[in-house]
């Protein structure tokens, strides 16, 4: 029996300067920041909202992560109804478990994992009811998910087998290789490709929707971030830029107009 598609549904930044990251993303993306009132003793956590709905969160890098030399980074959470079973299945399929399933008081149960090629993501089994999906082009939400990997065919087979993802169109990008679109129920939500040499390890990149790309790119640089690539138009007519924030975390922006 085919699996019900399991999509990304939450996004989290671990950073070296929480206050600076909050100021940067509220201005660049237009999010409204809200402190999360967790259980006593939990690390400080800032929820980034579009209207009344949370899109992601910001938190300071734990000391042990910082000592390992891990750079600030965005990570996506894949929704699961049974985090223990999903983690076990991932391990059996060749994935890596960096942190075994554990509880977040008042939030749910999570695990920190990676696919067989090494791209990291998290599982979350939330306590609350599921939120209805929003259109992929909704401002402030994630409009595209992009996987840079060492073997996109093997990676797709893994995600399809574990999470019920399906293939969309495949685009031949010449010297850059094939760009394979994928869906998690409905229209494509992202693409995967073999990574270029300048990307050191397999990684997921997330595109945040903004109204217009040139104005958003200027907000990035005005606030101390850098434009790594773009602006450029992509198939379908959208415009994108790929960026780093002032602490070095990679992210991207997507808009319907330049």
Buried (B, 14 or more C-beta within 10 A) or exposed (E): EEEEBBBBBBBBBBBBBBEBBBBBBBEBBBBEBBEBEBEEEBEEBBBBBBEEEBBBBBBBBEEEBBEEEEBBBBBBBBBBEEBBEBBBBBEEBEBBBEEEBEEBEEBBBBBBBBBBBEBBBBBBBBEEEEEEEEEBEBBBBBBBBBBBBBBBEEBBBBBBEBBBBBEBEBBEEEEEBBBBBBBBEEEBBBBBBBBEEEEEEBBBBBBBBBEBBEEBBEBBEEBEBEBEEBBEEBEEEBBBBBBBBBBEBBBBBBBBEE
